[in-house]
């Protein structure tokens, strides 16, 4: 029982430290051309949740980071597709 309490406390401390050390700014990693079109087309088609899922899968980031990146993409609007 004591071990469980210690582990739970340690887990809480780790989460608090991670949240406090996080950077509030989100930098959007550069997309590959095909990936960018896929995420942009999902956002443009109103499939924001699918865009967030794809972003997480492609970049290996958490839900918050992916949502912020997709929100940023949504605010910046569609980009012209180069041939």
Steps between C-alpha positions, in 0.01 A plus 500: 500500500782739584669422169184587307471831686862585425462413132178703470667801664800466272275481194319820605831680552624392156179623334512835680865555408433406137206740479692786656801453275290488180538783254174681428598573143438227248736476210359310212744251355546519130272275306584283208301607194262202498454511877431873494234457234337219698480699824399820321229319303364346821489843666342660193242221487396561860666181627710664768505197729632280219763767422611498864521119500710501182726774637557300820577186303741670262685712758481288813367785716233515766140603459554856619794563267315352202187704571701821528680428173175423315339811652795704375462346155128574504561865595762549229259376233567277202832530323534478125606156382816506293522264203 
